Amino acid sequence: MEGTWIPREPRRGVRPDASAVLGVLFALPALVSSAVVVALVARLIWAAPWVVWTVVALWVLSGAVTFLPSVESLLARGMFDMRRPSTVEMTRLGPLWESVCATAGVDSARYVLWVEQSRELNAFAAGGRTVAVTRRAVELPARALEAILAHELGHHLSGHSRVSLLAWWYELPARASIWLVGLATRAVLLVGRVFARFGSAAGALASVLVSLVLLVGLIALNPWLLLMPLLSPLLAWSSRLGEYRADATAAGFGYGPALVDVLSGWLAAEHGRRRPWRVRMLASHPATADRIRRLRAAR
């Protein structure tokens, strides 16, 4: 019947979707750059080729540590300023989360609830177990909060959060090299300005040349930087696909109307502001109106 939301068959287990697969593909250039950085560092410490290959292999295997609950909890506390729910918050969140997981046909004990120290209305999924809501989200009406939790569960069931964490982990060496070279470049340019201030044109020119050498070396280590103008909008696009999928998953569990109500409230708060095309192209979330339109079309 038109206008009636028909829950779909609950999906069990993680089934990576197009967004997750694209996230892996778009992360490969940074992963290769990180492998080159790790190999270079290993080569500087110990020149034997077998040592270099062993270090790189161990680094690749190190991604498994992100699957450890203790590591994920440490990252949740340290990176996102999150805490475990208080007794009062857990009294409210716990039954709603149990209801969402029962509807989805998954084990609620596989996930850990967190509260982010923010007064904004938000929620997100991270890693393989983390489901977080802000303090303000905890205050939402029960059905609205359930819909948001179902959306975050959708991210987990489609593999989005796990792929994001692994991509972040494997990008660390590449990002560290960028940070170190950037720091060194700023230091060299600072020395060059000192030379220029005291009238040494040769010293200032030398600092510029050294900076250029550092930047060329950085690009040689991280050729994916040249792809960033292309990769950035593609990564944002794949993230938006993930949001649509998480919305569709929540709707499939029967939370479509409640999710539309939540999104309609967000749309009203935006006061009809239209984002510039560049912002829309690089946004990790689709326009709220588009999400509502897709949810309503899926009825």
ZIPE-V545312 format. One record per backbone hydrogen bond with DSSP energy under -0.5 kcal/mol. NH is the residue of the N-H (numbers start at 0). CO is the residue of the C=O. E is the energy in kcal/mol with one decimal. If there is no record, write none. Layout:
# ZIPE-V545312
[[NH CO E] [NH CO E]]
This chain:
# ZIPE-V545312
[[3 0 -1.7] [5 3 -0.6] [6 4 -0.7] [7 251 -1.9] [14 156 -3.5] [16 157 -1.4] [20 16 -2.3] [21 17 -2.8] [22 18 -2.2] [23 19 -1.8] [24 20 -2.3] [25 21 -3.0] [26 22 -0.9] [27 23 -0.7] [27 24 -0.9] [30 26 -2.1] [31 27 -2.7] [32 28 -2.1] [33 29 -2.5] [34 30 -2.3] [35 31 -2.1] [36 32 -2.2] [37 33 -2.8] [38 34 -2.5] [39 35 -2.5] [40 36 -2.5] [41 37 -2.5] [42 38 -2.5] [43 39 -2.1] [44 40 -1.7] [45 41 -3.0] [50 47 -0.7] [51 47 -1.8] [52 48 -2.6] [53 49 -1.9] [54 50 -2.7] [55 51 -2.4] [56 52 -2.4] [57 53 -2.6] [58 54 -2.3] [59 55 -2.4] [60 56 -2.3] [61 57 -1.2] [62 59 -1.2] [63 60 -2.0] [64 61 -2.1] [65 62 -1.4] [66 63 -1.8] [67 64 -1.5] [71 67 -2.3] [72 68 -2.5] [73 69 -1.9] [74 70 -2.5] [75 71 -2.2] [76 72 -2.2] [77 73 -2.7] [78 74 -2.8] [79 74 -0.8] [79 75 -0.9] [80 76 -0.6] [81 75 -1.3] [82 114 -2.2] [89 85 -3.1] [90 86 -1.9] [91 87 -1.1] [92 88 -3.3] [93 89 -2.5] [95 91 -0.9] [96 92 -2.8] [97 93 -2.5] [98 94 -2.0] [99 95 -2.2] [100 96 -2.6] [101 97 -2.3] [102 98 -2.2] [103 99 -2.2] [104 100 -1.2] [105 100 -2.3] [107 105 -0.6] [109 106 -1.6] [110 107 -1.6] [111 128 -2.8] [113 130 -2.2] [114 82 -3.1] [115 132 -2.5] [116 80 -1.7] [117 115 -2.5] [121 119 -0.9] [123 131 -2.3] [125 129 -2.0] [126 160 -0.9] [128 125 -0.6] [129 125 -1.5] [130 111 -2.3] [131 123 -2.9] [132 113 -1.8] [133 121 -2.2] [134 115 -1.1] [134 117 -1.1] [135 117 -0.9] [135 119 -0.5] [137 133 -1.5] [138 134 -0.6] [138 135 -1.0] [139 136 -1.7] [144 140 -2.5] [145 141 -2.5] [146 142 -2.0] [147 143 -2.0] [148 144 -2.4] [149 145 -2.6] [150 146 -1.9] [151 147 -2.1] [152 148 -2.4] [153 149 -1.9] [154 150 -1.3] [155 151 -1.6] [156 152 -2.7] [157 153 -1.3] [158 155 -1.3] [159 154 -1.8] [160 154 -0.5] [162 158 -2.0] [163 159 -2.3] [164 160 -2.0] [165 161 -2.4] [166 162 -2.7] [167 163 -2.2] [168 164 -2.4] [169 165 -2.6] [170 166 -1.3] [171 167 -0.6] [171 168 -1.1] [174 170 -2.9] [175 171 -2.8] [176 172 -2.2] [177 173 -2.0] [178 174 -2.4] [179 175 -2.6] [180 176 -2.6] [181 177 -2.4] [182 178 -2.3] [183 179 -2.5] [184 180 -2.8] [185 181 -2.3] [186 182 -2.0] [187 183 -2.5] [188 184 -2.6] [189 185 -2.1] [190 186 -2.1] [191 187 -2.2] [192 188 -2.2] [193 189 -1.7] [194 190 -2.3] [195 191 -2.6] [196 192 -2.2] [197 193 -1.4] [198 195 -1.5] [199 194 -2.9] [200 198 -1.2] [203 199 -1.9] [204 200 -2.7] [205 201 -2.4] [206 202 -1.9] [207 203 -1.7] [208 204 -2.4] [209 205 -2.6] [210 206 -2.0] [211 207 -2.2] [212 208 -2.2] [213 209 -2.3] [214 210 -2.3] [215 211 -2.5] [216 212 -2.5] [217 213 -2.2] [218 214 -2.2] [219 215 -2.2] [220 216 -2.0] [221 217 -2.4] [224 221 -2.2] [225 222 -1.5] [226 223 -0.9] [227 223 -0.5] [227 224 -1.0] [229 226 -1.4] [230 226 -3.4] [231 227 -2.7] [233 229 -1.3] [234 230 -3.2] [235 231 -2.2] [236 232 -2.3] [237 233 -2.4] [238 234 -2.0] [239 235 -2.1] [240 236 -2.1] [241 237 -1.7] [242 238 -1.7] [243 239 -2.2] [244 240 -2.3] [245 241 -2.5] [246 242 -2.4] [247 243 -2.5] [248 244 -2.5] [249 245 -2.3] [250 246 -2.5] [251 247 -2.2] [252 248 -1.1] [252 249 -0.5] [253 250 -1.7] [254 249 -2.3] [255 250 -0.6] [258 254 -2.6] [259 255 -2.5] [260 256 -2.1] [261 257 -2.1] [262 258 -2.7] [263 259 -2.5] [264 260 -1.8] [265 261 -1.8] [266 262 -2.6] [267 263 -2.2] [268 264 -1.7] [269 265 -1.1] [270 267 -1.1] [271 266 -0.8] [272 269 -1.8] [274 272 -0.5] [279 275 -2.5] [280 276 -2.3] [281 277 -1.6] [282 278 -0.7] [290 286 -1.9] [291 287 -2.3] [292 288 -2.3] [293 289 -2.3] [294 290 -2.2] [295 291 -2.5] [296 292 -2.0] [297 293 -1.1] [297 294 -0.5] [298 295 -1.3]]
